[in-house]
Amino acid sequence: MPPSLVIIEGYKIRRHYDEQAETWHFSIIDIIQAHPEVRLPGCWELLETIEEQAEK
């Protein structure tokens, strides 16, 4: 199943359903972007680095 989007309070959140485990996985990058009060110093940069490495 290809990744899908869900819109929560106007923000697009990427998600993927794992049929074998019967669980949803949501993009932490999108969640942090949607909720700026959660930000920690350096958190955004660290997550961007992790996402870039995962795409390779």
Residue pairs with C-beta under 8 A, 6 or more apart in sequence:
1 16
1 17
1 19
3 14
3 15
3 16
4 14
4 15
4 16
4 17
5 12
5 13
5 14
5 15
6 12
6 13
6 15
7 13
8 34
9 34
11 30
11 33
11 34
12 30
13 26
13 27
13 30
13 31
13 34
14 26
14 27
14 30
15 24
15 25
15 26
15 27
16 24
16 25
17 23
17 24
17 25
18 24
18 25
28 47
29 47
29 48
29 51
31 38
32 38
32 39
32 43
32 44
32 47
